[in-house]
Amino acid sequence: MASASTLYLVHLDIDGAIDASVATDSVQLAPGLHLVETSATRSQLYHRIKRRHAPDRLLVAPLTEPPKFMGMAPGALRWLRARSDRRAQ
């Protein structure tokens, strides 16, 4: 049985995307602001990002519901809806 995945809000001081070796299922909402879906724990994700990107600022917060947003990067809402649809099945 596969582990359940969790949606995380991640904020760090980098302009680009989170490295795929850290989070294979993520979307950049805005510079430094990302959504990540993973079966990793919050601590595991935090330390992977910390080791790979060495940011000066880092926040990793689990979300119990998909966030509401507007004005974010193109494709971000589509990415989120695809995961919400998958979770509903």
Sequence and secondary structure as in RCSB ss.txt:
>XXXX:A:sequence
MASASTLYLVHLDIDGAIDASVATDSVQLAPGLHLVETSATRSQLYHRIKRRHAPDRLLVAPLTEPPKFMGMAPG
ALRWLRARSDRRAQ
>XXXX:A:secstr
     EEEEEEES SS   TTT SSEEEEETTEEEEEESS HHHHHHHHHHHH  SSEEEEEESS     S  TT
HHHHHHHHHHHHH 
